[in-house]
Amino acid sequence: MLYRRFVLVLAATLGLQTGAFAKEEPSDDHWSYTGKTGPSHWAELSKENTLCHDGHHQSPVNITKSVKAQLPSLEFNYHPIPLVIENNGHTIKITANQAGDLKIGEETYHLLQFHTHEPSEEAINGKRSAMVIHLVHQDDNNHLAVVAILFDETESGTTNALLDQLVKFLPKRPSEAQQLQEKIDINQLLPAKKDYYTFEGSLTIPPCSEGVKWIILKQHMPITAIDLIQYQKLYPRNARPLQPLNDREVLSSN
């Protein structure tokens, strides 16, 4: 029951729609990244947001050290899908629940959606990247796994084909999801090397629910200054402050 409640709250907050759950309405409790509804006040906005203040395994974190471990390899099994894009008032979100899955050893997680944060929420040795994309997955037992792909600004002309494609369709104002005929290939987001850090964390938005498997890919990807500006025009600072690591270890795949 705990995980079912957790996923229902997640669906209401992020707008995830899967066949396993009835459609949920967004919470009436408004939250933001600044001012009186910003991160330091999230726990005050709803009793369901208690972990935003009291949680001990919160995300994002600053990765300054890690422990090498024999971690399973990541097997991404994505295929092209029609573009369903939304400006939900907090981020740019692309629904991708028909795009395939991620295998982590014997575990299979189905991709639900991905979304953007500028700058990256997670930090490596105190440094945040220009942008991050979070790929949100769920297994058959309703456990969540989020893969973070970090993007660094480049002036060399090197571009990311999918980010370049999405820029053309960015909704300028919050609205319902737009289903387009344009097809996207999420594999274009992925780096060639799949080495990663992993730790147990939380959602980085209210209700800050814990029990989320976080996977931070080590190899960064490029984003052009021109493309980055287009994302920043919409959401220039939609990143939660870094949270204490507390008693957690960050494991490294090499």
N, C-alpha and C positions, 0 to 999 in steps of 0.2 A: 504493500500500500504506500510506503514511503516513496519508492521510486516512481510509482504511478502519479502520485501527487506532484512530485518534483517535475516530471515531464509535462504534466498539464499546465503547471505554472510557467514552465519554459515556453510552451506553445503559445500561451496567452501573451507573453512578454515579447517574444521574437517574431511571432506570426508564423511559427512552423505549422505546416498542415500535412498530416500523414493519414493514411487510411485506418490506422489503429485507434485514432482518437477523434471524438467529435470536435467540430470547430469551436474554439474558445474565443470569447471576446476579450480585447485588451483591457488591462486594468485601468480604472479611473484615476489611479494615483499617478500623477504626472511626475516624471523625473527628467533630469538633464545632466549636463556635465559642468554647469556653472551655477553660482549663486545659491539661493535658498533651496533649490531642488537638485543641487549638485551632489557629488559623491559623499561629501562629509555629512549630508543630511538624508541620504537614501533610507537609512534605518528608521528615520522619523516619519517617513511618508506612508508606511504601511506596516502592520504587524507581521506580514509575511516577509519583510525585508530585514528581519532581526540579524541574520548572519552577515549582512553588509557591515555591521559594526562588531558583532560578537564572534564571528567565525574565526577559526584558527588555521584553516587551509584555504585561504582566499587567493584569488588571481586578479591581476597579473603579478609576476615576481621579477626581481632582478637576479639573473643567473650569474653568479661570480665564481662558483666552483661546482664541480659535479663528480660523481663516482662512476668510473667505468664499470659496465656490466654487460653480461651476455644477453642482450635484448633481442627480441625477434625482429626480423626485417619487416619493412612496410611494403605491402603489395597493393598499389592503387589500381583499381579496375573501373575506370571511368570511360564513358562513351559520350559522343556529342548529343546534345539535347536542345530543344527550342529555348530561347531566352525568355525567362520570366523575371523581370527586374522591378524593384520597388524602392522608393525613398520613404522609409517608415518613420521619419522624424528624428531618428537617432543615427542612422547609417544607410548605406546603399546595400541592399540585400538582394541576392539572386537565389530564387528557389531552385533546388536541384535534386529533388527527391526521386527523380527517374534516371539519374546520371550514373548510378553504379555504387560500388562499395570499396571499403578499405579492409584488407586482411592484416591483422597483427598477430603473427603466429597462427594459432588455431581460432582466434576470435575474428568475427566478421562484423563490421560496422557499416551501416548504410548511410550514404551521404544525404543530408536533408537540405542544407543551404550553405551559402558562404556570404560573408559580408566584410566590410572594410573598416579600418580604424587608421586615422592619421593624427599623430605619428603612431608607431606600433605601441601596443600596450605593454608587451613584455620588453625587457631590456637585457642586453648581454654586457656584463662588466660596466653597468651604469649607463650604457648608450642605447637609446631607442632608435630604431630605423625610421625612415621617412614614412612608411606605411606598412601595414600588415593586412593580410587576408586570413580570416579564420574559417576553416572548413569544418562545419558541424556535422558530426556523425552520431548515429544511435544504433545499438545492437538490438537483438530480439528480446532482451531482458530490460530494455529501456535505459541502459547505461550509455552515457555520452562520452565521446572522444572528439576532441577539437584539435585539428592540425593547424599550426600557425606557420605561414609563409611570409618571411620578412623581405621587404623591398627597399633597396637603397637607390637614391636619386643618382642618375648618371647623365653626364653631358656628352657622352661619346657617341650618342645616336643609337645605342643599343636599346631596343624596346622589348616589351613583353606583348606578344601578339594578342592575347586575350584582353589585357588591360587596355590596350590601344583600341580594340574593338568595342569594349564596353563604354568607353568615353563618349562614343557617338550617341548612346542611348540613355545617358544619365538623366533621371527625372529631376528637374530643377526644384520641384516643390513636393512636400509629402503628399502621397496619394495612394490609391489602391495599386496592387501589383499589375504591371502591364505584360501581357503575354504577346510576344512578337513572333514573326515567322523566322527571324534571324536565328541561326544555330550557333552554339558555342561549344568549344572543346576545353573542358576544365584541365585536361592533361597539360595544356599550354602554360598553366600556372606553376607546374612542378619543376623543381630543379633536377639536374641529372643525378646528383648524389642525394641519397636519402638518409644520411646520418642524422641523428636527432637526439635532443634532450627530452626527458619525460618526467613528469611529477603529477601528483594528485592535487587538484585545485578546485576551482569553483567557476560559476558563471561570472563574467566581468561586468554584468549589468544586474539591476534588481530582478529577482530577489536574492542574487548572490549565492544560490544553492551550491552546496559542496558535493563531492563525489564525482567530479569530472576528470577524466584522463586527459592531460595536456601533452601534446607532442609538438615540440618546436624544432623545425627543420634547420639544420646548421648552415646549409648553403643558402646564401641570400640570392635574390633575383633582382634584376634591374627594372627601374621605372624612369621614364624620361621626365625631365623637368616640366615639359609641356603637359604631359598626361597628369602628373602629380598636381599641378595647379588646378586642373579641372575637378579633381576629387576634393581638394582643399577648399575650393570655393563653396562647396556644399557643407562639409564638416571638417573644419580645420583643426579641431582639438577634441575629438570624440574618443578619448582614451582615459580609462580609469587610472588613478594614481597607483603606484607600486605598493604591494602589500607585503607584510612580514612573511618570511619563509617559515619561521617558528621551528618546529621539530622535523620538518620534511627534508628528505634528501632529493636532490636532482640527479637522476641517472643519465649516463651518456652511453650511446651505442658504440663508441670507440674511444 
